[in-house]
Each structure stands twice: as C-alpha cells, then as structure tokens.
C-alpha cells in the first residue's frame, strides 16, 4: 500500500505541475484566502479514481469531493489534493499533495509530496519518517530562546488570542518566526529545519498525514491545550519534546 501511495502521489504531482506551469483561474470557497482552482478538482478526481480502482471497498474522503465513498469502511483514505491552493493560484512554489490512510481510526500510512522541489515525505506507523527515502528527525534544540518555528492564528478558531500572544513572547526570546504557509511548515519541523509549529487553522485532510510524519520523526504532537490531538480539532502544536513542553507552558 505504501508503494501505491508513493506512486499515485507523484503522478498527481506531475499533473499538478502541468496546471501550475500554465497558470490557473481560481474562485473563492469560504473567504478570500480559501480558493478553489480547476487543478484542485482535477487532482482530487485523479486520486479518487486511482484509489477506488485499486481498493474498491475502502472509504475515500477528499477535501474537494462532496460525498464520501464507502463511509464507515475499515480503511479510510484522506486526501488534500492541493495543500496551499492560494500559493498555487498565485504561482508561489510552496504547495503539495497530502494523503493519509487510516485503519480503524488510527493513521497507518502518510505521504506528502511537494512537486516543485520533488520532496516526498513518507511515514508508516511505528517505522519512522523519510524524505525521498532518507530518514528524518526533528531538531535537537533544547529551548525556545534562539529557536525558529512557525505560528499561525486564525481569528475565527479556538485559542487565537493565546497563539497571538505566544508569537509576541517568542519574539521577545529571540525566536524567529518563518511563515511558508500551508502544512509545509509541519514538514520543515519534521526534518528539523524548523523547531516548532503551532496553528489553530486546518482540518483533518490538512493534519492527518503531516501529523503521522512529524510523530514518526520524533515530534510531540498535541492540540494547543496540551491534549492528544483528535480528528475534528483545528488547533495543533508540534515540536521536539523539550520545546513542546515549553510551548505548552507559554500557551497556558
């Protein structure tokens, strides 16, 4: 199944690059920063068709699909056909494809693919995380002072004020805040480029694949209240164990 995931996610990436290179038109979904392009729909259809043909009894849930296929099945595929659609539509090269496979409520396989850089992140539960086949680990940074990470606060979601205040505290500690948009931040945290990632924006199709990859790379992942992250929760905090504990202290 992991080989199949890697094959179709790279094929979807090739299709996405065709749209990206020629340019796309976009329409607004829920607000000005939440866009839909013809590429989102095309990649979703491509992946859904491939998965359904190979695993006709599996549940398939895609961000761009109105109705799930086989809801309630033992295996569920969760797809974000283009994570970072706003970037994609503006021809900013930070966008990717996210796929998670959930077995009986537990994420077993995950892949994210960033076609412009040809960066394929993969993980299988209990077997580590990889970038283009090479093992990755979170950073060894011991404290937030001098660290580099990302915080994102959506004013319409829980814990917005706390995350905004956290950002100010981090600046006072000399921490750097880099914003690459979308779940690319989580992947940079997984491979130790960033030291932490805190956000209260995102849904299951955003979080499931990156969460497993980050955990398998050694990150502690919770919601921003320090509770185990659960499906349907918007807010998330991920970092190596030392920094994660300090983040939660500041958020509290």
N, C-alpha and C positions, 0 to 999 in steps of 0.2 A: 504493500500500500504506500509506503514512503517513496519508493521509486516512482510509482504512478503519480503521486503528488508533485514530485520534483519535475517530472516530465511535463505535466499539464500546466504547471505554474510558469515554467519557462516558455512554453508555447503561447500562453496568454500574454506573457511579457512581450514576445515578438509581435503579436497582434497589436498590443497597446502602443508599441513604438511606431508602428505604421501610422496610427491616428495622431500620435504626439508630433511626429515629424512633419506631417502635412497641416497640422492645426485643426482645432475643433471649435464648434459653436457650443455654447452652454446655456442652460436655463436654471432658474432659481428653484430650489426644492422648498426649504423651510425658512431660509433667510439669505442675506446677500453673500455670506461666506459658505453656504451649503449648496453646491452646484451639482448639476447632472449634465453629462455630455453623452453623445452617441457612443463614445468609447466605453463608458461605464456599462451601458446596456449590452453592447457587443461582447465585451469580455465576460460579463455575467452569463449571457446566453451560451457562449463557448464553453465555459467551465461547467455549467449545469448540464449541458448536453453530454460532455465527456464523462462526467461523474455518473450521471444517470445511466448511461450506456454500460459502464463498467460495473456499477453497483446499483442495479435497478430497485433493490429493496431498501436502500438507505434513505434516511431523512436528509434533505438538502435545503439549507436556509441561506439565501443570498440577500445582501442589502438591497439590490435592485430588482428583486423578484416579489411580486405582490402576494403570491400564495406559495407556501412551502410545499415541497414534495415529500410524501410519506412521513408526515409528522408523527412522532412517537416511536419511530424505529430505534433499534438498539444502537446503531451508528448514526451520527449526525455530522454532516459537512457544513461548516460555517464559513461563508465567503464574503470578503470585501473585494470586489473586482478592481477598484482603484481607490487606494487609500491616499488621500492628498489630491482630490479632484480639483480643488481650487488651484493648486500648483500646476497640475496637468493642463488646465484650461488656460493658464497664464504663461505657459511654456517655461515653467520653473522645473528643473530636472529632479525634484525630490518627490517621487510618487512610487507607489508599489502595490503589489497584489498580496493579499493575506488569505491563507487557508488554514483552518483548524479542523481536525477530526475528533469528535467527542464520542467516547464509548461509555454508555450508561452513566452519563453525567460527568465523566472525567475526560479532560483533554488528553488524548493519547499521541497524536501527531500534530506538528505545526510547521508551516513554511511561510516565509515572507520573501518576496522577490522584488528587487529594485532594478528594473531593466537598464536604466541609463548607465549605471555602474556595473551591471552584471553581478550584483551581490545577492546571493541566495543564502538565506538563513534557514536552518532546519533544526528540529528537535523531535525526539521521541521520548515519551515519559520514562524517566529513570536512566536515560542513556546519554545525557549531555547535549550540548548545543554546539552548532557548527556554522561557520561562514565559508561557503564554497568548499565544504568538506574538511576544513581545518577547525579544530576545537577552539572555542572562545570562552573567556571568563570575564566576570565583572572586575572592576578596578579594585586595587588593594588600598585605596585611600582610607585613612583611619578617622578623619574628622571633616566637618563641613568647611572649616576655615581653609580657604585656598582651593576648594573643590570647584568642579564645573558640572553643571547639570541643566535641567530644563524644568520650568514650572509653567503651567497653563491653567488659567482660571476663567471658566465660563460663568458669567454673572447669573445665568438662569439655572445653574445646577448647585447642588449642596456643597457647603464648605468653601464657597467662593471667597468670602472675606478672609478666612483663615489662610488660604493659599496666597492671596494678595499680600497679606501681612508677612507671611513666610518669605516671600520674594524680597521684601524690604530688609528683613533680618539677614537673609543670605548675602545681600549686597553689603551690609554693614560688617559681615565677617570676611569680606574679600572674596566671596564665592562668585564665579562667573555664571551668567545665565545665557545659554545659547538656545535659540528657537529655530528649529529646522522644520517645524510644522509636522503634523500627522504622526503616525507611530514610528517614524524614522528615529525619533528621539529614544524610544524604547530599545531599538536595535543598537543604537550607539551606546546605550547603557549596558546592554548585554555583552558587548565586546570591550567594555572598559574605556571607551573614548569619553563618554560622559560618566559622571559618578552617581547621578540620581535622575529620576524623572517623576514628577508629581503633576497630576492633572485631575480635573473634575469634568472633563468632556470626553465623550466616547461611549460606544455601545458594545454589545457582545461581539459583533463582527469586527470591531476595532481591537478589542482586548484579548480575545481568546488565544490567537496564535502568538502574538508578541509575549503574552504572559508566560506561556509554557517555555518559550525560548529563553526568556530572562531568568525564570526559575532554574532551568537546566544549566544556565551559565553561572549560577551561584547567587542570584539576586534574591532578596526577600521581597515579596510582593503582597501588599495588603490594600485595603481601602485607606483613605486618608484619616480615618478614625482609629486605625490600627487593627481592625477586624479582618479576618480572612476575606479576600475578595470573592464575591459571588456574582453569578450572572445577573444582569439587570442593574448592577451598580455602576454609576457613571464615574465615580472618583477612584483614583488608584495612586499608589505610591510604591516605587520600586528603587532599590539601591542595594549596595553590598550590605552585609549585616551591621557593621559599625555605623555607617552613615544612615542607614534606615532607622535605627534606634534614635539617633539624634534628630532626624527629621520629624519623627512622631512626637518627640518631646516638645519641639518648637510648635508643631501644629496644635498640640494640646493646650 
